Amino acid sequence: MRLNYTQNFRKNYKKRISNNPNLTQRFKKRLELFLSSPSHPLLRSHKLAGAKKDLRSFSVAGDIRVIYYQEGETIYLVDIGSHNQVY
């Protein structure tokens, strides 16, 4: 499986997550779990609805979510942030 970070994801990761070492570590651990077992219950992965119906989400910590989609063997990380920031 290949991982691709969109420009939007990179920008929001830097702005919302990278300045918090605890969240940075949690993101790395959850991303590792996601890549090895995308349907693991801790991730609470689910399809989105409405305007984002082609996207999916998984949980990093508390209210922090990662928005992504998959095309073939490539996963594109689209956004990261709190529930209110990404939805």
C-alpha positions in Angstrom: 0.0 0.0 0.0 1.3 3.4 -0.9 0.6 6.6 1.1 0.2 10.1 -0.4 -0.1 13.3 1.6 -2.1 16.1 -0.2 -1.0 19.7 0.0 -4.0 20.5 2.2 -3.1 17.7 4.6 0.5 18.8 4.9 -0.6 22.4 5.6 -3.2 21.5 8.2 -0.9 18.9 9.9 1.8 21.6 10.3 -0.7 24.1 11.6 -2.9 21.9 13.8 -0.8 18.9 14.9 3.0 19.3 14.5 3.4 21.8 17.4 1.9 19.2 19.9 4.4 16.3 20.5 1.7 14.2 22.1 -0.6 14.5 19.1 2.3 14.0 16.7 3.1 10.7 18.4 -0.5 9.6 18.5 -0.9 10.3 14.8 2.2 8.2 13.9 0.9 5.3 16.0 -2.6 5.5 14.5 -1.3 5.8 11.0 0.8 2.7 11.5 -2.2 0.8 12.9 -4.3 2.1 9.9 -1.8 0.9 7.4 -1.6 -2.6 9.0 -5.3 -3.0 9.8 -7.6 -0.3 8.3 -10.7 -1.7 9.9 -9.3 -1.9 13.5 -12.0 -0.8 16.0 -9.7 1.8 17.7 -9.7 3.7 14.4 -13.4 4.1 14.2 -13.0 4.3 10.4 -16.2 5.2 8.5 -17.6 6.6 5.2 -18.6 10.2 5.2 -21.9 11.6 3.9 -23.1 14.6 1.9 -20.5 16.7 0.1 -17.7 14.4 1.4 -19.4 11.1 0.4 -16.4 9.9 -1.5 -14.2 10.2 1.5 -13.6 8.2 4.7 -12.4 9.2 8.2 -10.4 7.6 11.0 -9.8 8.7 14.6 -6.4 9.7 15.9 -7.2 10.8 19.4 -10.3 12.2 21.1 -11.7 14.7 18.6 -8.8 14.5 16.1 -9.7 12.9 12.7 -7.9 12.1 9.5 -9.9 12.4 6.2 -8.7 10.2 3.4 -9.7 8.3 0.3 -8.2 5.3 -1.5 -7.6 4.8 -5.2 -6.3 1.3 -6.0 -3.3 0.6 -3.8 -2.8 4.3 -2.9 -4.2 6.1 0.1 -4.5 9.9 -0.1 -4.6 11.7 3.3 -6.7 14.8 2.6 -7.1 16.6 6.0 -6.4 16.3 9.7 -7.9 18.2 12.6 -10.8 18.3 15.1 -14.2 17.2 14.1 -15.3 20.8 13.5 -12.2 21.6 11.4 -12.5 18.7 9.0 -16.2 18.3 8.5 
